[in-house]
Amino acid sequence: MTLAAPATSRVEQHVPEGHILRYTFRERLVHWLSGFSYIYLLLTGLAFWSPWLFWLAVILGGAPVSRMLHPWIGLIFFAGIMQMFALWASQMGFTAVDRAWLGSMSHYIRNQDEDMPPAGRYNAGQKLLFWGFIIFGVLLLLSGLVLWFPEKIPWSLRYLRYTAVLVHASSAMATIGLFLIHVYMGVFAERGAIDSVIHGDVTEEFVRRYHPGWYKELTDSSTPRK
Amino acid sequence: MSQATLRVQKISGHAGTVPGEDTQREYTVCKLIDTTTCIGCKACEVACMEWNDLPFGETVFGNTYQTMPETRWNYWNLILFNEHEREDGTLMWLMRKNQCMHCADPGCLKACPADGAIIQYTNGIVDFQQANCIGCGYCITGCPFNIPKFNPETKRVFKCTLCADRVSEGLEPACIKSCPTGCLHFGSKDDMKELAETRAKQLRDHSNFPNAGVYDPAGVGGTGVIYVLHDATQPELYGGLPKDPQVPWSVKLWKGPLKWLGNAAMIGGLIGLFVHYLRFGPKTREDDVEVPHEGAQP
């Protein structure tokens, strides 16, 4: 049984028997655009964060080059998460199931997935990740603009600079926390997740196990969801 | 300065004190600016450009004698002019030579992320090494005196060096040499403090400036450039000299507690995830046999 694509996609994609298309080409492209630009920002940002990690900037083409490119790559990253916002924001609202899911988080951490409330296409953790990256992404952009051109800020507005260094660093730290958990879940904890964001499809078993609410949605109606 | 490196400081396996210890004073250098005897001739501005080979840029006329509104990346020494009306209606023409203050606790150095881009010599001079500068401008944020200036062409930051090249050869900074009134002095911090206090007392006792005093702000650990002011209770009158300059609290927070908190969270997070993997492992394993259920396809 092959189920219909979950999201709008003008590109028909071949999905193997017993698999479900989880991410369209556009979703995957936007994910990796954001992912690769985030990794560059992470490495160069950490180089400026601590003298112990300054060598990261040196191996990435030298610290002046890293300083020059970091803001531009930041704009690409921001464009990426704005695309994500356009694609997914409507699916990221918190429901009663999500609140119950967050309440049962201790089971999720212990891999007792059968005790979890039936998550939809995105579970509550993924929704937190999404909103975290959107909110901290906006904060990083705003503070980053100040840090991009500190010499353009007049002395009377120096508090903008003082605020920006704090906001930029603490927002970055918050995204690093989200990023570590995201990579750990996608690559190590949930087998099949990393493949889904490369090839697009997951096994039906994967959907039944981790997103039973979504599975029910897909199987209940014969027509594809919007 | 160079001879100091050959002076014996410690000796191994030696009973008693180091012979010759403390016979020579270790100087922290200091520039003293007596604003009460400055005539605003700008010889120091010219001398600074001459010695440091800085090209002359456009001046900006703002209805005063001031050359331009603030220092530039290639104009490190600027006399600020201010016409101040006192309570008794008389006018005072305040002039202050503005440049890097060479703080003992430099905010620029604290904020700088680039290895070796800002250094502080043992004699107290704070110097930018443009070869190591990455052009991030964090020093601009760290400085409480609005001194480091960005060169948009080379993407490097510049400021007064206290003529470190001259001082290392036993000479005074160029501005000091050029001063015709003797309002600029250069020497050890102790000597300059003493001279400044003597002058301030003279102003208080004999020149009807009861608030005269020395500006050597403790908030930045004292400075390598100190001022004698007619009214030390109102340093703001002298072209906005901050009353209690500090390294900005946000820079202190960012480079202090936030850094340690962030580092602990990042390392703790990595360890936590690794331990979670050891304890619980992945949610499914490749060798898992899928549990058969109704409607499942082979």
Interface residues (C-beta under 8 A of the other chain):
Chain A: M1 E17 G18 A47 F48 W49 S50 P51 F54 A57 A63 P64 S66 R67 M68 I109 R110 N111 D113 L147 F149 P150 E151 W155 R158 R161 Y162 T163 A164 V165 L166 A169 S170 M173 I176 G177 L180 I181 Y184 F188 A189 E190 R191 G192 E204 E205 R208 R209 Y210
Chain B: E70 A111 P113 A114 D115 C133 I134 G135 C136 G137 Y138 I140 T141 N146 K149 F150 P152 K155 P248 W249 S250 V251 L253 W254 L258 K259 L261 G262 N263 A265 M266 G269 L270 L273 H276 Y277 F280 G281 P282 K283 T284 R285 E286 E290 H293 A296 Q297
